[in-house]
Amino acid sequence: MAAAPSPLVSAFLFPVPTPSYTPHSFPGELLWIPQSLDYSSRDKGECVPAVLLLCPNARYLVLYLHSNGEDLGLSYYFASGLRALLEVHVLIVEYPGYGIYGGRRPSEESLSAVADLSFRFVTDVLGIPSSDIILMGRSLGAALATQL
């Protein structure tokens, strides 16, 4: 097992931008995905912020994983354009340490865990079959998408 990167290396690998949004920026679209995926439990544990952009009568959902130098807020307008142009639902998820997702520091493991949780949220909670999910990522997000 490789040693964890130093804080200097982590800062270079994950250049976290200043948050571009707040918990009130996307009314009716911002949601929190509990690590357990159990919304009925009182103890939901750590929750991942995400934006779900719905499109009437859409069959497909794009799971969009943003790039390294942006957060969910900076990805919002691109994702809105995807929804309008392709007529699909879009889910954008945040990475630990980015935007309003505090707690853990970003790392390869924590970002991979968020990508996996997001995919399970789409299939298990939203009920969308994996055959109707389009994985899309930009830069670092593309690497995460290929791991799914």
C-alpha positions as CSV (number, residue, x, y, z in Angstrom):
1,M,0.0,0.0,0.0
2,A,1.4,3.4,-1.0
3,A,1.9,6.1,1.7
4,A,-0.6,9.0,1.8
5,P,0.7,12.0,-0.2
6,S,2.0,14.9,1.8
7,P,-0.2,18.0,2.2
8,L,1.9,19.8,-0.4
9,V,1.4,17.0,-2.9
10,S,-2.3,16.8,-2.1
11,A,-2.7,20.6,-2.6
12,F,-1.1,20.2,-6.0
13,L,-3.1,17.2,-7.0
14,F,-6.4,18.6,-5.7
15,P,-6.4,22.4,-6.1
16,V,-9.6,23.1,-4.3
17,P,-11.3,26.3,-5.5
18,T,-13.0,28.8,-3.3
19,P,-16.7,27.6,-3.0
20,S,-18.8,29.2,-5.7
21,Y,-22.1,28.3,-4.1
22,T,-23.9,28.1,-0.8
23,P,-26.5,25.6,0.6
24,H,-29.1,28.0,-0.7
25,S,-27.8,28.5,-4.3
26,F,-30.0,25.8,-6.0
27,P,-33.4,25.7,-4.4
28,G,-35.3,22.6,-5.2
29,E,-32.3,21.1,-7.0
30,L,-29.6,20.7,-4.2
31,L,-29.9,17.4,-2.3
32,W,-27.7,15.6,0.2
33,I,-26.9,11.9,-0.5
34,P,-26.3,10.0,2.7
35,Q,-23.4,7.5,2.8
36,S,-25.9,4.8,3.8
37,L,-28.4,5.7,1.0
38,D,-31.0,5.2,3.8
39,Y,-33.1,8.4,3.9
40,S,-35.4,6.9,6.6
41,S,-32.6,6.5,9.1
42,R,-32.0,9.2,11.8
43,D,-28.3,8.6,11.5
44,K,-27.5,9.3,7.9
45,G,-23.8,9.8,8.5
46,E,-21.8,12.0,6.2
47,C,-23.8,13.3,3.3
48,V,-22.6,14.3,-0.1
49,P,-24.0,17.5,-1.7
50,A,-25.3,17.0,-5.2
51,V,-27.6,18.8,-7.7
52,L,-30.2,16.9,-9.6
53,L,-31.5,18.6,-12.7
54,L,-34.7,16.9,-13.9
55,C,-35.9,17.0,-17.5
56,P,-39.6,16.2,-18.2
57,N,-40.0,12.8,-20.0
58,A,-36.3,12.1,-20.0
59,R,-35.2,8.5,-20.1
60,Y,-31.5,8.9,-19.5
61,L,-29.5,10.4,-16.7
62,V,-26.0,11.9,-17.1
63,L,-23.9,11.4,-14.0
64,Y,-21.5,14.3,-14.4
65,L,-18.2,14.3,-12.4
66,H,-16.6,17.7,-12.6
67,S,-13.0,18.7,-13.1
68,N,-10.3,19.2,-10.5
69,G,-10.3,23.0,-10.5
70,E,-14.0,23.6,-10.2
71,D,-16.8,22.7,-7.8
72,L,-20.4,21.8,-8.3
73,G,-21.4,25.5,-8.6
74,L,-19.0,26.1,-11.4
75,S,-20.3,23.0,-13.2
76,Y,-24.0,24.0,-12.8
77,Y,-24.4,26.0,-16.0
78,F,-22.6,23.4,-18.1
79,A,-24.9,20.7,-16.7
80,S,-28.0,22.8,-17.3
81,G,-26.9,23.1,-20.9
82,L,-26.5,19.3,-21.1
83,R,-30.0,18.9,-19.7
84,A,-31.5,21.3,-22.3
85,L,-29.5,20.1,-25.3
86,L,-29.7,16.4,-24.7
87,E,-33.1,16.3,-22.9
88,V,-31.7,14.2,-20.1
89,H,-31.7,14.3,-16.3
90,V,-28.3,15.4,-14.9
91,L,-26.8,14.6,-11.5
92,I,-23.7,16.6,-10.5
93,V,-21.9,15.5,-7.3
94,E,-19.4,17.3,-5.1
95,Y,-16.1,16.0,-4.0
96,P,-14.9,16.0,-0.3
97,G,-13.2,19.3,0.5
98,Y,-14.8,21.1,-2.5
99,G,-17.7,23.6,-2.4
100,I,-19.8,23.1,0.6
101,Y,-18.7,19.5,1.2
102,G,-16.5,19.9,4.3
103,G,-15.1,17.1,6.4
104,R,-12.6,14.9,4.7
105,R,-9.8,16.1,2.6
106,P,-9.8,15.3,-1.1
107,S,-7.9,12.1,-2.0
108,E,-8.0,9.5,-4.7
109,E,-9.9,7.2,-2.3
110,S,-12.4,9.8,-1.1
111,L,-13.2,10.9,-4.7
112,S,-13.6,7.4,-5.9
113,A,-16.0,6.6,-3.0
114,V,-18.1,9.6,-3.9
115,A,-18.3,8.5,-7.6
116,D,-19.3,5.0,-6.5
117,L,-21.9,6.3,-4.0
118,S,-23.4,8.6,-6.7
119,F,-23.8,5.7,-9.1
120,R,-25.5,3.6,-6.4
121,F,-27.8,6.5,-5.5
122,V,-28.9,6.7,-9.1
123,T,-29.6,3.0,-9.4
124,D,-30.8,2.2,-5.9
125,V,-32.6,5.3,-4.8
126,L,-33.7,6.9,-8.1
127,G,-34.4,3.5,-9.6
128,I,-32.7,4.3,-13.0
129,P,-31.3,1.2,-14.6
130,S,-27.5,1.2,-15.3
131,S,-28.3,0.9,-19.0
132,D,-29.9,4.3,-18.9
133,I,-27.0,6.1,-17.1
134,I,-24.5,8.1,-19.1
135,L,-21.2,8.6,-17.3
136,M,-19.5,11.9,-18.1
137,G,-16.5,13.6,-16.5
138,R,-14.1,16.4,-17.3
139,S,-10.4,16.1,-16.5
140,L,-10.2,14.4,-13.0
141,G,-13.9,13.6,-13.4
142,A,-13.3,11.6,-16.5
143,A,-10.8,9.4,-14.6
144,L,-13.4,8.8,-11.9
145,A,-16.1,8.0,-14.6
146,T,-13.8,5.4,-16.2
147,Q,-13.4,3.7,-12.8
148,L,-17.1,3.2,-12.6
